[in-house]
């Protein structure tokens, strides 16, 4: 099957980042907690290796995080005036996707759902590894400090990065091709996606009703 004969698939996956962030300005279940290990949830187009969007959260991602992620991924913009609707959404076996599916969310969005294999997908894991490396470069003093969050640490005199600082680093990756894998065929497929999106435009008002 050629690239342009394939349906447009998006992959959604999450990982806990190996860095502690300052949460003094965020509400958490532990009121005295000064730092926390955030979760990164991504939406990826796996053939062009494009990170469409992401959400950082301080708790294990739930339905609201997935709704926000989809809202960002599908929303029409100046670059994508017709939105970016996929044919298929590939997700893992997390219960939250079963909940959203039972609520008819994906059916309303006209998106089919597939469960990806229990073994991690190569491009997703490589993207997570690359993002971790990028964060490590920017915040080396605090990387791999997750196990020290609960007690006193040698880093206690330093200011941990904020969630917004992590977002700034991740934003550099969003909307672009992964530098890990480059090639003309991937670019051609993403061009094909833009033609397909024009044929299946997303109504932003309907999207807001579904995901907000």
N, C-alpha and C positions, 0 to 999 in steps of 0.2 A: 504494500500500500504506500503510495507517495504521500508526502507531507500534506499536500492540499486536499487529499482524499480523507484525511483523518478528522474526526470531530474535535472541536475546541474543548480541551479539558483544563480545569483549574485544580490545583492541589491545595488543600488546607491542612496545615500541621502546626504543632506547638512544641516548644522546648523551654525548659527552665535555664536561664542564663547563669553562667558561672561567675557572677559578680553581684556584690551587695550594693544596693542604692540607698541613699538617704530618704527616709519616709517620714521625717518629722512633720511634713506638711500634708501627709496623707493619712486617712483613717484606715486602720487595720483591725483585725480581730484581737490582736494583742496591743492593748492601748499604750503600753510602755515601750513597745518595740521602736528602735531608732533606725533600723535598717532592715531590708528585706531583699530576697532574691526574686527578681521579676521574671515573668513569663513572656516569651515572644511567640506570637501567632502570626503566621504568614499565609499569603495567597500567592501561589506561583503558577506561571504558565510553563509547563515542563519541557516543551519542545524548543521554544525560543530561549528558555532559561531566564525568563523575565520575572522579577519580583514585582508583582502588581501593587501590593500594599501590605501593611503589617499593623498589628496592634500590640502594644506593651501593656501588661497588666500586673498588678501586685498579688493577685490570687490565681488559683488554677482556673484557666479559661472556662467560662460557662456560656450559655446561649446568648447573652447580651454581647459578649465579645465577638462571637461568630456573626451576629447580626450587624454589628458595627463594621467588621471586616468586609462583609459582603456589600454593605452600603458604600464603602469606600472603593471597592473593586469594580462595582457595576455603574457607579454614578457617572452620568455624562459630564464632560468638562470641555474646556477650550481645545485641548489636544484630542479628545475622543467625544465629539458632539453627539454620537449615537449611543454612548455608553459602551460597556464591555461585557456583554452577556455570553457566558460559555454554554456549550451544549451539555456538558457533563461536569459535575463537581465530584472530585475524588477525595474521600475523607477516611479517617480511621474508624475503629469500632467503639469510639467513646460514646457513652450514653447520651450526651448532650445532642449529638446529631440525630439519634433516634427520636428524641423529644421534639426537635425542630421538624423532623420529617412527619411525625404524627400530627403536628399542628398545621401541616399542609404548606409550610413556608416555601419549600423548594418547588412544589407544584405551582404555587402562585407566581413564582419567578420564572416558570417555564424552564427549569433546569433539572435534568436527571441526576441521580446520585449513585455513585459507585463506591464500594469499599476497596481501598487499596490493600495490597498484601500485608500480612502481619510483619514481614521483614521490612525494614526501613527502605524507602526509595532512595536510590543513589544520588540523584540531583538534589533532592531535599536535604539529605544529610550533608552533602558537600556545601550547599549554601549555608546551612547552620554552622558548619565548621569555619567557613570563610567569614561569616558575621562575627563569630566568637573571636577569631583572630584579629579582626578589625577593632573590636571592642578592647581586646587585650592591648593592642597598640596604643589606643587612646587612654586607657585607664589601667595601666600595668600594675600600679601599686595596689589595686583592689581586686585584681582578677584572681579567681580560685580562692576567694576569701569567704565563700558561702558557708563553710563549716564553722566560721568564727562569729557568725551573726549573733548568736544567743549570748555569748559571754564577752569578757574583756579581751581585747586584742591589741597587738602592737600597732595597729592602724587607728586606734581610738583617738589619737591626737590629730589625725588628718580628716579633712572633710571628704566624705564619700560623694561620688557623682549623683546627680539627681536623675529622676526618670526622664525629664525633658532633655538632659544631656545625652542620654542613651538614644532617645528618639532622634536627635540631630544626627548621630552617627548612622543609625539605620536608614534614615531618610536619604542619605547619599546613595544607597543601593536601590531604593524604590523607583520603579518606572524605567529601569535600565537593564541591559543585558548583563548577566553574570560574567565577569572577566575570566571565570574558570573555564568556560567552554564557549568558544567563539567560532563562527562559521557562517558562510553565506546562506546555507540552507535554513538555518535558524532565523535569520533576518527575513528571508523570503516567506517563511511561515507566519511570522508576526505581521508582515504586510498583508498576507491572506486573511489573517484574523480581522484586520481593520475593515476589509471588504465585507466579511461576514457580519460584523457588528452593525454595519450600515443596513443590512437586510433584516436585522432583528433589533430595532432600536429599543432602548429602555426609556420608559416614561418616568422622569424624575419625580413627579408627584406621586405616582403609584409606588415608586421605590421608597419614598419617605413614609408613606402610610404603612408599608410592610416592615420596615426596619427601624423605625424610631418609636 
